[in-house]
Amino acid sequence: MWPFNRDPVVPVLRFQGPIGMATPLRPGISIASYAGPIEKAFSMSKLPSIALVINSPGGSPVQSNLIFRRIRQIAREKEKRVYVFCEDVAASGGYYLAIAGDEIYADPSSIVGSIGVISQSFGFVDAIKKLGTEPRVSTAGLSKTQLAPFLPKNPEDIARLKALQEDVHRTFIGCVKERRQGKLKGGEDDLFSGAFWSAGKALELGLIDGISDVRTKMQALHGEKVKLRVVATEKPGLLGRLRRLPGTGLDDISLAFADDMVSALETRALWSRYGL
């Protein structure tokens, strides 16, 4: 006779990698790829707990905010408590995802924070001069060449970018203050400077709630028999991604690999900022 009392199950949803950065071969974390898994995670268990495991150096603030909002909306609807566990890094957009949790935990060596906004690019003006070439650009709109890498820096363009970054930063700060209300310690100039810390310091600053891992915490909450069930996120294989490209010629495949190489460099730059 089969027993009717099954072991309790906690759904675990992993957010691994850069946010929003995607090519046909290297999909990033986005609301499009995680909307389904988020819905599934909140519906697959009767326990009041959901676990999110985050290992991300950040990326798109828009995708971070969309995912954050979706998690909080469903958590309210389903009356579930969200527990977040930081792995190597939960920084910048990765920390934006983390504050979707009602409680945040990290490994002692986790890197947490980086509550700021950054924009990085290259300028090729001197290189173009050495090559003896010149940019030829035709636009309709005075600002269409703003921050173009082949033109000299324009102070007005820099000021416009800074204003945009300040707007995004204020939104990020507002969410952190809302979600960590009554827990944050230390001055705002430090907390929201874009600096990042190890888990111990992040705990002192109130950015996280404790040092723990997902299994230890869930066993403490629901007993030693609790099962952790990872929710699958759809990531099509190489051929599946290539089929999504318009056409099936070699040029499309070459373009996909070229985009993937650029994405890999951008991804490497994000991780290396935290010494990883």
FENDAZI-V524963 format. One line per field, one symbol per residue. psi: psi as a letter, one per 30 degrees, with the letter a starting at -180 (. if undefined). A space follows every 50 residues. Layout:
psi = ???
This chain:
psi = kkkfjlkkkkkkkkjkalkfjklffikakleeffeeeeeeefffkflgkk kkkkikgabkfeeeeeeeeeeeeeeeefhlkkkkjkbekilbfeeeeeff kfkklllfglkkbhiakkkkalkgeeeeeefglkkjkkljkfgfgkgkfg llkkeeeeeeeeeeeeeeeeeeeeeeeefgkffkklkefeegffllllee eeeefgflfljlleeeeeeeeglffkkkjkkkkkjlleeeeeffkklgle eeeeeeeeeeeeeeeeeeeeeffgg.
